């Protein structure tokens, strides 16, 4: 039966779909390699009992969530491009969409925590935030573990409303998601559940914007102070805090771009009854840029920290 579905999908597959499938496959390989190159040494450090800094623990949750985003988002899209979306039955559709929603929520939460943690780290030593640094760091790490449970419960409705594209049942409204579909009870999306999702996402995005603005202003003041120092050697020196701050600002900008593409894709699939696969593919490609390139941004901009905390990555 699977062979017949593959052959039928191969006959209906357009050349551009094959090209997009190959592009998604390349993106998956690059993203998984980059994330696992950081995740595996992190897991090794956990099992060996090596202590990790709070920021490194948050990064571990972020990298794990990014890996799940790539697997649950891109691999089903590859199957759709190759005409194999009918292999995704109700159970697989529920699993992939539910995993994607949970992992995206964790990714948003961890990126928010990283930006807030770095904003506290570079705050002036006489500020109230610096005095609360150790206690806030402890609660931040604990909130990462708690956020998995929160998002598992918050997105549980996704596992109920998602069905396979080949399911022939009558629903009030059916939203096509490319390789899967979702049905809506009644004439509108339940307001309470949508409000909770919008509130959590809006809160994290708002905190990221505030932390980013604070870090930019702090870096600007720091640069202005260095201009008054006449030693050229000192003025050219870049502190680890400044380097980490610039790295997180790049991550935040990349995440906001990726999240915007995801938001536009959601609106497109809800408004149009029969969304085109190639449009969904383009937005999916842009949507998964953050989890794909996040580890390479970390490696490129923070090599010294990764050498200290994850030495397995740098063994020759």
C-alpha positions as CSV (number, residue, x, y, z in Angstrom):
1,X,0.0,0.0,0.0
2,X,2.8,2.4,0.9
3,X,4.5,1.6,-2.4
4,X,1.3,2.4,-4.4
5,X,1.0,5.7,-2.5
6,X,4.7,6.5,-3.3
7,X,4.3,5.7,-7.0
8,X,1.1,7.7,-7.3
9,X,2.7,10.7,-5.5
10,X,5.7,10.4,-7.8
11,X,3.5,10.7,-10.8
12,X,1.7,13.8,-9.5
13,X,4.9,15.5,-8.3
14,X,5.9,18.6,-10.2
15,X,9.6,19.5,-10.8
16,X,9.4,22.5,-8.6
17,X,8.0,20.4,-5.8
18,X,11.0,18.1,-6.1
19,X,13.3,21.1,-6.0
20,X,11.6,22.4,-2.8
21,X,11.8,18.9,-1.3
22,X,15.6,18.8,-1.9
23,X,15.9,22.3,-0.4
24,X,14.0,21.3,2.7
25,X,16.0,18.1,3.0
26,X,19.2,20.2,2.9
27,X,17.8,22.6,5.5
28,X,16.9,19.8,7.8
29,X,20.4,18.2,7.5
30,X,22.1,21.6,8.2
31,X,19.8,22.4,11.1
32,X,20.0,19.0,12.8
33,X,23.8,19.0,12.4
34,X,24.2,22.5,13.9
35,X,21.8,21.9,16.8
36,X,23.1,18.5,17.7
37,X,26.7,19.6,17.6
38,X,25.8,21.8,20.6
39,X,23.1,19.6,22.2
40,X,25.2,16.4,22.4
41,X,28.1,17.9,24.4
42,X,25.5,19.5,26.6
43,X,23.9,16.2,27.3
44,X,27.3,14.7,28.0
45,X,28.0,17.5,30.5
46,X,24.8,16.7,32.3
47,X,25.6,13.0,32.6
48,X,29.1,13.6,33.7
49,X,28.0,16.0,36.4
50,X,29.7,19.1,35.1
51,X,28.1,22.3,36.4
52,X,26.8,24.6,33.8
53,X,26.1,28.4,34.0
54,X,22.4,29.5,34.0
55,X,22.8,30.9,30.5
56,X,24.2,27.6,29.2
57,X,21.3,25.7,30.7
58,X,18.8,28.0,29.0
59,X,20.7,27.4,25.7
60,X,20.4,23.7,26.2
61,X,16.6,23.9,26.3
62,X,16.6,26.3,23.3
63,X,18.7,24.0,21.2
64,X,16.5,21.0,22.1
65,X,13.4,22.9,21.2
66,X,14.9,24.1,17.9
67,X,15.7,20.5,16.9
68,X,12.1,19.5,17.6
69,X,10.9,22.4,15.5
70,X,13.0,21.3,12.5
71,X,11.9,17.7,12.8
72,X,8.2,18.4,13.3
73,X,8.0,21.2,10.8
74,X,10.3,20.5,7.9
75,X,10.1,16.7,7.5
76,X,6.3,16.6,7.0
77,X,6.8,19.5,4.5
78,X,9.3,17.3,2.6
79,X,6.7,14.5,2.4
80,X,4.2,17.0,1.1
81,X,6.6,18.2,-1.6
82,X,7.2,14.6,-2.7
83,X,3.5,13.8,-2.9
84,X,3.6,11.6,0.2
85,X,1.3,13.7,2.4
86,X,-1.3,10.9,2.4
87,X,1.1,8.8,4.5
88,X,0.4,11.3,7.3
89,X,-2.7,9.9,9.0
90,X,-4.6,11.4,11.9
91,X,-2.2,10.2,14.5
92,X,1.0,11.4,12.7
93,X,-0.6,14.8,11.9
94,X,-1.6,15.2,15.5
95,X,1.9,14.3,16.7
96,X,3.8,16.5,14.3
97,X,1.6,19.6,14.7
98,X,1.4,19.2,18.5
99,X,5.2,18.8,18.7
100,X,5.7,21.8,16.5
101,X,3.4,24.0,18.6
102,X,5.1,22.9,21.9
103,X,8.6,23.3,20.6
104,X,8.0,26.7,19.1
105,X,6.5,27.9,22.4
106,X,9.6,26.7,24.2
107,X,11.9,28.3,21.6
108,X,10.1,31.6,22.1
109,X,10.2,31.3,25.9
110,X,14.0,30.4,26.0
111,X,14.9,33.3,23.6
112,X,13.0,35.7,25.8
113,X,14.8,34.4,28.9
114,X,18.2,34.7,27.1
115,X,17.6,38.3,26.2
116,X,16.3,39.2,29.7
117,X,19.2,37.3,31.4
118,X,21.8,39.1,29.3
119,X,20.1,42.5,29.9
120,X,20.5,41.8,33.7
121,X,24.1,40.6,33.2
122,X,25.3,43.8,31.5
123,X,23.3,46.2,33.8
124,X,25.4,48.5,35.9
125,X,26.7,47.1,39.1
126,X,24.9,49.6,41.3
127,X,21.5,48.8,39.7
128,X,18.7,46.9,41.5
129,X,18.8,44.3,38.7
130,X,22.4,43.4,39.4
131,X,21.5,42.8,43.0
132,X,18.8,40.4,42.0
133,X,21.0,38.6,39.4
134,X,21.6,35.3,41.3
135,X,18.0,34.8,42.5
136,X,16.6,35.8,39.1
137,X,19.0,33.5,37.3
138,X,17.8,30.6,39.5
139,X,14.2,31.2,38.7
140,X,14.9,31.6,35.0
141,X,16.4,28.1,34.8
142,X,13.6,26.6,36.7
143,X,11.0,28.3,34.5
144,X,12.6,26.6,31.4
145,X,11.7,23.2,32.8
146,X,8.3,24.4,33.9
147,X,7.6,25.9,30.5
148,X,7.6,22.4,28.9
149,X,4.7,21.4,31.0
150,X,2.9,24.7,30.5
151,X,3.1,24.5,26.7
152,X,2.2,20.8,26.7
153,X,-1.1,21.7,28.4
154,X,-1.6,25.0,26.5
155,X,-1.3,23.4,23.1
156,X,-3.2,20.2,24.0
157,X,-6.1,21.5,21.9
158,X,-3.9,21.1,18.8
159,X,-3.9,17.3,19.2
160,X,-7.7,17.4,19.2
161,X,-8.5,19.6,16.2
162,X,-5.8,18.4,13.8
163,X,-6.7,15.6,11.3
164,X,-5.0,14.0,8.3
165,X,-5.6,15.6,4.9
166,X,-7.2,12.4,3.6
167,X,-9.8,12.2,6.3
168,X,-13.3,12.4,4.8
169,X,-15.5,13.8,7.5
170,X,-18.0,16.6,7.6
171,X,-17.0,19.6,9.7
172,X,-18.4,23.1,10.1
173,X,-15.1,24.6,8.9
174,X,-11.9,22.8,7.7
175,X,-8.6,24.7,7.6
176,X,-6.0,23.2,5.3
177,X,-2.4,23.3,6.6
178,X,-0.7,21.9,3.6
179,X,0.0,18.3,4.6
180,X,-2.6,18.2,7.4
181,X,-5.9,19.9,8.2
182,X,-7.7,21.3,11.2
183,X,-11.4,21.6,12.0
184,X,-13.2,24.3,13.9
185,X,-16.2,23.8,16.2
186,X,-19.0,26.2,15.4
187,X,-18.4,29.3,13.3
188,X,-15.3,30.7,15.0
189,X,-12.2,29.7,16.8
190,X,-12.7,29.4,20.6
191,X,-11.8,32.8,22.0
192,X,-10.4,31.7,25.4
193,X,-7.8,29.4,23.9
194,X,-6.7,31.9,21.3
195,X,-6.5,34.6,23.9
196,X,-4.2,32.5,26.1
197,X,-1.9,31.8,23.1
198,X,-1.8,35.4,22.1
199,X,-1.1,36.6,25.7
200,X,1.8,34.2,26.2
201,X,3.4,35.0,22.9
202,X,2.8,38.7,23.3
203,X,4.3,38.8,26.8
204,X,7.5,37.0,25.6
205,X,7.8,39.3,22.6
206,X,7.2,42.4,24.7
207,X,9.9,41.3,27.2
208,X,12.3,40.6,24.3
209,X,11.8,44.1,22.8
210,X,12.3,45.7,26.2
211,X,15.5,43.6,26.9
212,X,16.9,44.3,23.4
213,X,16.2,48.1,23.8
214,X,17.9,48.0,27.2
215,X,21.0,46.2,25.8
216,X,21.3,48.5,22.8
217,X,21.2,51.6,25.1
218,X,23.7,50.0,27.5
219,X,26.1,49.1,24.7
220,X,25.8,52.7,23.3
221,X,26.6,54.2,26.7
222,X,29.6,51.8,27.1
223,X,30.9,52.7,23.7
224,X,30.6,56.4,24.6
225,X,32.6,55.9,27.8
226,X,35.4,54.1,25.9
227,X,35.8,57.1,23.5
228,X,37.0,59.1,26.4
229,X,39.8,56.7,27.1
230,X,42.9,57.6,25.1
231,X,44.4,54.1,25.0
232,X,43.8,52.7,21.6
233,X,44.6,49.2,22.7
234,X,41.9,49.2,25.4
235,X,39.3,50.8,23.1
236,X,39.7,48.0,20.6
237,X,39.2,45.3,23.2
238,X,35.8,43.6,23.1
239,X,34.6,42.2,26.4
240,X,32.8,38.8,26.6
241,X,29.7,40.6,27.9
242,X,29.6,42.8,24.8
243,X,30.1,39.9,22.5
244,X,27.4,37.8,24.2
245,X,25.0,40.8,24.1
246,X,25.5,41.3,20.3
247,X,25.0,37.5,19.8
248,X,21.7,37.5,21.6
249,X,20.6,40.7,19.8
250,X,21.2,38.8,16.5
251,X,19.3,35.8,17.8
252,X,16.3,38.1,18.8
253,X,16.2,39.8,15.5
254,X,16.3,36.4,13.7
255,X,13.6,35.0,15.9
256,X,11.3,38.0,15.3
257,X,11.7,37.6,11.6
258,X,11.0,33.9,11.8
259,X,8.0,34.5,14.1
260,X,6.6,37.1,11.7
261,X,6.7,34.6,8.9
262,X,4.9,32.0,11.0
263,X,2.2,34.6,12.0
264,X,1.7,35.5,8.3
265,X,1.4,31.8,7.4
266,X,-1.2,31.2,10.1
267,X,-3.3,34.2,8.8
268,X,-3.0,32.9,5.2
269,X,-4.1,29.4,6.0
270,X,-7.1,30.6,8.0
271,X,-8.3,33.2,5.5
272,X,-7.9,31.2,2.3
273,X,-9.9,27.9,2.1
274,X,-7.4,26.2,-0.3
275,X,-3.9,27.6,0.3
276,X,-1.3,26.9,-2.3
277,X,1.4,24.5,-1.4
278,X,4.3,26.6,-2.8
279,X,3.3,29.6,-0.8
280,X,3.1,27.5,2.4
281,X,6.5,26.1,1.5
282,X,8.1,29.5,1.1
283,X,6.8,30.7,4.4
284,X,7.8,27.4,6.1
285,X,11.4,27.9,4.7
286,X,11.5,31.4,6.2
287,X,9.8,30.3,9.4
288,X,12.4,27.7,10.2
289,X,15.4,30.0,9.6
290,X,15.8,30.7,13.3
291,X,16.1,27.0,14.5
292,X,18.3,26.2,11.5
293,X,20.9,29.0,11.9
294,X,20.6,29.6,15.6
295,X,23.5,27.2,16.6
296,X,25.8,28.6,13.9
297,X,25.2,32.1,15.2
298,X,26.1,30.9,18.7
299,X,29.2,29.1,17.5
300,X,30.5,32.0,15.4
301,X,29.9,34.7,17.9
302,X,30.7,32.9,21.1
303,X,33.6,30.5,20.4
304,X,35.5,31.1,23.6
305,X,32.4,30.3,25.8
306,X,31.6,27.2,23.8
307,X,35.2,26.0,24.2
308,X,35.0,26.3,27.9
309,X,31.6,24.8,28.5
310,X,31.4,22.4,25.5
311,X,35.0,21.2,24.9
312,X,33.8,18.2,22.9
313,X,32.9,20.5,20.0
314,X,36.4,21.7,19.7
315,X,38.5,18.5,19.9
316,X,40.6,18.0,16.9
